[in-house]
Amino acid sequence: MKVQIIEHPLVQHKLTLLRDKNTGTKEFRELLDEIALLMGYELTRNLPLQDVEIETPVAKCFCKMLTGKKIGFIPVLRAGLGMVNGLLKLIPAAKVGHIGLYRDPDTLTPIEYYCKLPSDTAERELIIVDPMLATGESLVAAIDLLKRHGAKDIKLICLVAAPEGVLLINQKHPDVKIFTAAVDDYLNDHGYIVPGLGDAGDRIFGTK
Ligand code: URA
């Protein structure tokens, strides 16, 4: 199983608070925002730098600046929206595309109902954002979709993953690196990650 688990103590602490069923909507949103920023920090650890010459009030010097591809965040609707603001605090100039998928009740295959991507999708480093990597089928469909739009450099950030989902992404898209705060035990018969945190969308938006 190929996945990078973000072990940072603050991430793990906040994840425990998110898992707690007594954590209400307001606190859940705030924690998700904070954890997304912390996870984004790890995710961007290897962004390339270049030396540029600048002049401080004291002297000229060569200093580091980001170079390389621009970033695009691609939240998968709707739970992915809960992590976007935290990530944008880190990279405010990133573009944001949105993908909406639903599951066909008969065939159970993911069907695209919304897709709006940056015009230069093919040139960007894209980070797909979805708090829950469950079966992995909708995320495989999201990656397929981005690749059809020319994307060549894709990462996936989620909060909690099921082993089943990680294995499916590894198998179908071995080039996509997965970052998560935890790989849980298994998926139950209703498609929930166990122990997980319940329905992430419902907990972010206060719906049932
Ligand atoms: N989606 C969720 O929101 N929660 C799960 O446990 C699985 C999929």
Boltz pocket constraint, residues with backbone or C-beta under 6 A from the ligand:
constraints:
  - pocket:
      binder: B
      contacts: [[A, 79], [A, 132], [A, 134], [A, 191], [A, 192], [A, 193], [A, 194], [A, 196], [A, 197], [A, 198], [A, 199], [A, 200], [A, 201]]
      max_distance: 6.0
